[in-house]
Amino acid sequence: MSKDYPFCPDKTATLTIDGKSIELPVLVGTENEHAIDITSLRTETGYITFDPGYGNTGSCTSDITFVDGENGILRYRGYPIEELAAHGTFIETAYLLIFGELPTRAERQEFRGILDEQELLHEDLRHHFEGFPSNGHPMAILSAVINALGCYHPDLLEITNKDEFLRAAAKIISKVRTIAAWSYRKAQGLPFMYPDPKLSYCRNFLHMMHSIPHKHFEPTDAQVRALTLFFLLHADHEQNCSCSTVRMVQSTEANLFASVSAGICALWGRLHGGANAGVVHMLEKIRDGETSIPEYIEQVKRKEVRLMGFGHRIYKSFDPRAKILREAAHDMLNSTGYDDPLLDIALELAEVALNDEYFTERKLYPNVDFYSGIILRGLGIPVNMFPVMFAIGRMPGWIAHWNETNTDGVTKIHRPRQIYTGKKPRKYIPVDTRL
């Protein structure tokens, strides 16, 4: 079904180049966001726009997530993130993102039932893990095995209706926990723990991570709540690098498994899914006496180091997700009696920075990564698994964006332009005459 763009009938933009003026349509989003449609620019003028990093370029219209960085607002399908975090679950939020509405009680029960049915991996795929070295990075394993899932479900490589999409989405969301946990167990030389259908989504993941034969891991309610919030708050964040990667790969009509596998690879980078590991390393340096909070703050001001977990490409005020995770970290650590000095250091560091004009003038506030690493540490998750945890949480958003692109009826294969700055035409030089 073709998608109608929200053109504003009463407004256009005029662009004048070399004395020639053209009128460009203006689009207006639900939240009064304005954009100039330049799809005809090159055809009419021979010019293209130049926007490294695409920071001022809208690549699509989307109904899924709204972010207002200036005012610290994040909404999934219109619902404020604070309300979803206070009242919802990760599975309910995943359903909302993927299908557009919060599920009824019956729909929620049906979706959970499908997830339970899909949590096991094909036994042949289980042996796939034996081909990886014990020190293989879990993100590499996660991406490879997710992509390989398509080989075991060839009927879902071409999705033509809602039922097929539901089954494919459920398989990925359910099995990604098993794949992630087994990648960790492989690295630790531990036996694989099969999922337990009697457990909730997050409890099941922690069971597969930390249980051993004849002794099941029993997390506290606060630990399960903290992990639920971690997944929920990472479920989508508009057109970030990994989401845009999924949409770009889908634009070639690549299948869902291959597209989200590409998203995992994009997320792997230390400036994206690996950012919370940088926060932990920074706090550990302070804990271990390599530097102090005042010394580190001064190093940041001298641009010798970065204040990890502060500032955001989008948010120019407090990241709303950071506020929620800060409280969750407190509650989780209190429930276990685990005294993590990194939380105390993080709180003190945040207080110092938030009362320093250097940071407030630059609108540098704690982001979601500042507290998420502390939560993952408290759950016994090693640092190299941090981006894997991010990927589990982000999976519903990737799937939602893949489906939106797959069904909008207007998406063309993504093909950004460039400004060529290389050599002008030159003749081939035979090897014997090259100097």
Number of C-alpha atoms within 10 A of each C-alpha: 7 9 11 10 12 12 17 14 10 7 14 16 15 11 13 11 9 6 6 9 13 15 16 17 19 18 19 16 15 9 9 8 9 13 17 18 16 16 11 15 16 11 10 12 15 8 11 15 12 12 10 9 8 9 9 10 13 11 13 12 15 15 16 21 18 21 17 15 17 13 13 15 18 24 19 25 20 13 16 14 20 17 10 18 20 10 7 16 17 24 22 21 28 27 24 20 24 24 18 16 15 18 18 10 10 9 13 15 13 13 19 20 13 16 22 21 14 18 24 19 18 10 8 9 15 15 10 13 17 10 9 16 11 16 10 14 16 25 23 16 22 25 24 18 23 23 18 16 21 18 14 13 12 9 11 19 19 13 17 11 8 11 10 15 19 16 16 22 24 24 22 24 22 23 24 25 27 23 27 25 26 24 26 26 19 19 15 11 9 15 13 19 19 18 24 16 16 9 13 13 23 19 23 21 25 24 21 25 26 20 19 14 9 6 9 13 15 13 17 13 14 18 26 21 21 28 27 21 24 27 25 25 27 20 23 28 21 21 19 14 17 25 27 19 23 27 31 23 21 25 19 14 16 18 19 28 24 21 25 31 25 23 24 30 18 20 24 21 14 13 12 16 23 21 21 27 24 20 23 23 14 21 23 16 14 18 16 9 9 11 16 16 20 12 12 20 21 13 15 16 14 10 10 10 13 16 22 20 26 20 21 18 8 15 22 18 21 22 24 21 25 20 15 20 26 21 12 23 24 17 16 22 20 14 14 15 8 10 11 13 12 20 21 14 17 23 14 13 19 18 11 14 21 16 10 12 11 14 19 14 8 11 18 21 21 27 23 25 25 29 29 29 29 26 23 22 15 19 20 11 18 13 17 14 20 22 23 30 22 23 30 23 26 27 25 30 27 30 28 24 26 27 20 19 22 21 14 14 12 14 19 12 13 13 8 5 9 11 8 7 6 6 6 6 6 6 5 7 9 7 7 6 6 7 5
